[in-house]
Amino acid sequence: MLLLTVAAMVIAGVWAQGDPAAKPCCAPHQMTMTLGDVGMAVMAQGPYPIDTFQEITYDYDAKKLYTAVHQRIAGSVNETVTRVLIDYGAHKQYTLVSDDTCYVEDHAEDMPAPCVPDNATFVGTVRFGGGANTMDTNVWEFPGTGDQLFKMVVTADASCTPVVYSMYGSDIFGMPGVSEQNFFYVNVKASIDDVSVLTLPASLTCGPMPSA
């Protein structure tokens, strides 16, 4: 059985009454942000800790997403960094290994919209912080496939800025077994810092992804 993280416990069990008329909302179409990802997957070979953070450039209008994924190596302070550009319009994913090497593969999924889904259920309002330093957020939940359950926490103001995105169940993001993942959004900007990361350098030729 997976242990619930502190964030998951807050989302699941501690909320104010909130606005019963709260409606699903959308964040800006262009964002730059850092996404922390912690959790645990239980697979056939045993438990696998998830401890990463991602530097993300998101452009919903251009249908492109760039991320630099920092994966902590279990049992050490070292990490690996993988840079990925997904072109949802062309249905291609590019993995950038170095400045002069990249691999390309098909990517069939549609780009996730920056919105709370229409089928989400409003759970309530959570107030982060204390005293004069607080932030009101709305909590939503919606089902995935099979036993999957997703929860979204967004700011309660008109910006609908993402704060936390949690999920648990089987085959989350194609990961075999049962897993729980909690994404924490920090340094969110409603703009793109460096638009160049959304375009491959003209001099770069990408080959097919090597087989395992």
Buried (B, 14 or more C-beta within 10 A) or exposed (E): EBEBBEBBEBBBEEBEEBEEEBEBBEBBBBBBBBBBBBBBBBEEEEEBEBBBBBBBBBBBEBBBBBBBBBBBEEEEEEEEEBBBBBBBEEBBBBBBEEEEEBBBEEBEEEBEEBBBBEEBEBBBBBBBEEEEEEEBBBBBBBBBEEEBBBBBBBBBEEBBBBBBBBBBBBBBEEBBBBBBBBBBBEEBEEEBEEBEBBEBEEEEEBEEBEEE
